[in-house]
Structure formats: C-alpha cells, structure tokens
Amino acid sequence: MPKTKAMNSKAAARIQAANSAKSGGQTTKGSFAARAQSAAAKNATRTSSKK
C-alpha cells in the first residue's frame, strides 16, 4: 500500500481549476475543491511552523 502525501497548494490549485472549468467558475462551500484548499492551507501552516 503506497504512502499518502499531504495536500499542498499546487495540488489544491489543480483541483480547483478542474472544478471551476466544470462549474462555470464557482466553488461551492463544502465541495471537494474547497476541502482540498483548506487542507493545503492547514498543511502549509503545519510545515512552516516546523522549520
């Protein structure tokens, strides 16, 4: 079983771009794209505090 990787801002941006293309530029609250962005922000804060 492969190791999982933490969500980063680059991956979240790709997800949001794909979602925007399908939904006419709208990202709804609670959508997968919104949750990905939230996870990326939390991970960025977590990794920057470790340095």
Number of C-alpha atoms within 10 A of each C-alpha: 3 4 5 6 6 12 17 17 18 11 14 21 15 13 16 22 15 13 19 15 10 11 11 8 12 11 16 12 9 10 12 15 21 17 14 21 21 17 17 20 15 15 16 15 11 11 9 8 8 6 5
